[in-house]
Amino acid sequence: MGGNCWTDTGPYQEDLAAAFRRAQAEELAADDHGFGAGRTAEELWRDPDWQEYILTGGTGSVLDFPLMTDAADPDDGPFLRPLTEAEIRAFAPGGRPTLAEWDAALDDGRLDFPDRAQGRCTVLYTDGEPTGIGYWGCTAD
């Protein structure tokens, strides 16, 4: 089997890790994937059954990652990583990608989907102001 690629967006927060946790909480509120309402992503990732669920199928969402790493960290685990400035400028030369630029870059291959069990995120802008966060990744299966 190969991983399934996915995309999503969420509201902007200056603290990207806090925005990631918020996106996870919202995703869990919409669908707990049969693991019981009221549990946080952190709690789920301590559950071996959740780990097995993610690593053999996944949710196709921000729930597939236990944590966000630094933009400069290597890609060697099931983590969400923000893009580096160079990665952003490669598809959005002005450094402030809009939702439309992000979508187009994913569609035409200027922005790649990461390898299986990895995710990315970047701030999205409207009229030069940060207004959202784009999330995308690939499931582990």
C-alpha positions as CSV (number, residue, x, y, z in Angstrom):
1,M,0.0,0.0,0.0
2,G,1.0,3.6,-0.4
3,G,0.3,6.6,1.7
4,N,-2.7,8.9,0.9
5,C,-2.0,12.5,0.4
6,W,-4.3,15.1,2.0
7,T,-4.6,18.9,2.5
8,D,-6.5,21.1,5.0
9,T,-6.5,24.6,6.3
10,G,-6.9,26.2,9.7
11,P,-7.0,29.6,11.3
12,Y,-3.8,31.5,11.8
13,Q,-2.1,31.8,15.1
14,E,1.4,33.3,15.5
15,D,2.5,30.3,17.5
16,L,2.4,27.5,14.8
17,A,2.6,24.7,17.4
18,A,-0.5,26.2,19.2
19,A,-2.3,26.4,15.9
20,F,-1.4,22.8,15.2
21,R,-2.8,21.7,18.5
22,R,-5.9,23.7,17.9
23,A,-6.3,22.1,14.5
24,Q,-5.9,18.6,16.1
25,A,-8.6,19.5,18.8
26,E,-11.0,20.6,16.1
27,E,-10.4,17.5,14.0
28,L,-11.0,15.3,17.1
29,A,-14.2,17.2,17.9
30,A,-15.4,16.4,14.4
31,D,-14.4,12.8,14.4
32,D,-12.7,10.8,17.2
33,H,-12.2,7.8,14.9
34,G,-13.8,5.5,17.4
35,F,-11.3,6.2,20.2
36,G,-13.7,8.0,22.5
37,A,-14.7,11.6,22.7
38,G,-12.9,14.0,25.1
39,R,-9.3,12.6,24.6
40,T,-6.6,15.0,23.4
41,A,-4.2,14.2,20.6
42,E,-1.5,13.9,23.2
43,E,-3.5,11.4,25.1
44,L,-4.2,9.4,22.0
45,W,-0.6,9.3,20.9
46,R,0.2,7.5,24.3
47,D,-2.3,4.8,23.4
48,P,-0.6,1.9,21.5
49,D,-3.9,1.2,19.7
50,W,-4.0,4.8,18.3
51,Q,-0.4,4.4,17.2
52,E,-1.2,1.2,15.3
53,Y,-4.3,2.9,13.8
54,I,-2.2,5.8,12.5
55,L,0.7,3.8,11.3
56,T,-1.5,1.3,9.4
57,G,-4.0,3.7,7.9
58,G,-4.1,7.1,9.5
59,T,-6.7,9.8,9.5
60,G,-5.5,11.9,6.5
61,S,-5.3,14.9,8.8
62,V,-3.2,16.7,11.4
63,L,-4.0,13.9,13.8
64,D,-1.5,11.7,12.0
65,F,1.4,13.5,13.8
66,P,2.3,13.5,17.5
67,L,4.1,16.8,17.3
68,M,5.4,19.6,15.2
69,T,9.1,19.9,14.7
70,D,11.3,22.9,13.8
71,A,11.5,23.9,10.1
72,A,15.2,22.9,10.0
73,D,14.7,19.4,11.5
74,P,15.3,16.4,9.2
75,D,12.4,14.5,7.9
76,D,12.7,11.2,9.8
77,G,9.5,10.6,11.6
78,P,5.8,11.0,11.7
79,F,6.0,14.7,12.4
80,L,4.5,17.9,11.0
81,R,7.1,20.4,9.9
82,P,6.7,24.1,8.9
83,L,8.3,25.0,5.6
84,T,11.6,26.9,5.7
85,E,11.8,30.4,4.2
86,A,13.6,28.9,1.1
87,E,10.9,26.3,0.6
88,I,8.2,29.0,0.8
89,R,10.0,31.3,-1.7
90,A,10.4,28.4,-4.1
91,F,6.7,28.4,-4.8
92,A,5.8,32.0,-3.6
93,P,8.7,34.3,-4.5
94,G,7.2,37.1,-2.4
95,G,7.4,34.9,0.7
96,R,3.7,35.4,1.6
97,P,1.7,32.7,-0.1
98,T,-2.0,33.0,-0.6
99,L,-4.4,30.1,-0.4
100,A,-4.7,30.2,-4.2
101,E,-0.8,30.1,-4.6
102,W,-0.6,27.2,-2.1
103,D,-3.3,25.2,-3.9
104,A,-1.8,25.9,-7.3
105,A,1.7,24.9,-6.1
106,L,0.5,21.6,-4.8
107,D,-1.5,21.0,-7.9
108,D,1.3,21.7,-10.4
109,G,4.1,20.1,-8.4
110,R,6.1,23.3,-7.4
111,L,5.3,22.2,-3.9
112,D,5.7,18.5,-3.1
113,F,3.8,16.3,-0.8
114,P,6.1,14.9,1.8
115,D,7.0,11.3,2.1
116,R,4.7,8.8,3.9
117,A,4.1,9.5,7.6
118,Q,5.1,13.2,7.2
119,G,3.4,16.5,7.1
120,R,4.0,20.1,6.3
121,C,2.5,23.5,7.1
122,T,2.8,27.1,6.1
123,V,1.2,30.4,6.9
124,L,-1.2,31.7,4.3
125,Y,-1.8,35.3,3.6
126,T,-4.6,37.6,2.4
127,D,-3.7,41.1,1.3
128,G,-0.2,40.6,2.8
129,E,-1.6,39.7,6.3
130,P,-1.4,36.2,7.8
131,T,-4.9,34.7,7.9
132,G,-4.6,31.0,7.8
133,I,-2.4,27.9,7.9
134,G,-2.2,25.3,5.1
135,Y,-1.5,21.8,6.3
136,W,-0.7,18.8,4.0
137,G,0.8,15.4,4.4
138,C,0.8,11.8,3.5
139,T,-0.5,8.9,5.6
140,A,1.9,6.2,6.8
141,D,0.1,3.2,5.3
